Amino acid sequence: MRTSDPAGYSAADTTTAIRIGQSPQAWAWTGAAGGLIGVIGLMVTGDLYDAETGAVADNTVLAAAVASRAALVWVNQAVTVITAVCVVVFAAGLRRHLVAQEPAGSLVPGAAAAGLGLTAVALLVGGGIGTELFWALTGPQPFDPDTIGAHVAIYNTTAWLWGGVGLTAGAVAFGGLRHGSVGRGLAVFSVLMALVVAVTQLLPVQYISVLPAGLWMMVAGLVLARAARRSG
């Protein structure tokens, strides 16, 4: 005989739903994938023109240099959206993991998730300018070269601003070293990556943060996936 609750769900249904919903490693693998897709995707699609030609000194020359790169801009938009989704999933899973490991009331889970959330926003906004640039290059009416020059400048900056991952790495480092919420190896690595990302935010090279931040996501995702597999 099956028991059921007032909402009409039986205990068996609940158990089945829990089993179907359980995937203790998926969020961590998603984070690693997001770091990999983001870094490689942005590096490949960011190459709209040859900087050595000096095109950035003249927007008319720059507009001509990127005129045939609409397909690459479209791919960049897809990369930013896919990566943003991966980052959000990773944020949710990481927060859940840290809530289970940190003392009650700890700010670490929230801070870690917030840093990844900031990065997801930067990715979506960066992809948005890609949409505008795509139509500027392919639309029926030609855009002013100065407008295209402004689009290119934002295109090559906003989606690369992964400074929020530095906050995440710092929170994970603090939690790991203070409360053991992650392994010591990952905690120490997180300290190093948080410091590197912090340096990129204090110097006029913020877009370089995508490299240490992406590396941290890949390593953290792999380590946490392995940990979840062992514990599961």
Secondary structure as GFF3:
##gff-version 3
##sequence-region A 1 232
A	DSSP	alpha_helix	11	21	.	.	.	ID=ss1
A	DSSP	alpha_helix	26	45	.	.	.	ID=ss2
A	DSSP	three_ten_helix	51	53	.	.	.	ID=ss3
A	DSSP	three_ten_helix	55	57	.	.	.	ID=ss4
A	DSSP	alpha_helix	59	66	.	.	.	ID=ss5
A	DSSP	alpha_helix	70	101	.	.	.	ID=ss6
A	DSSP	alpha_helix	108	138	.	.	.	ID=ss7
A	DSSP	alpha_helix	145	155	.	.	.	ID=ss8
A	DSSP	three_ten_helix	158	160	.	.	.	ID=ss9
A	DSSP	alpha_helix	163	179	.	.	.	ID=ss10
A	DSSP	alpha_helix	184	202	.	.	.	ID=ss11
A	DSSP	three_ten_helix	206	209	.	.	.	ID=ss12
A	DSSP	alpha_helix	210	231	.	.	.	ID=ss13
###
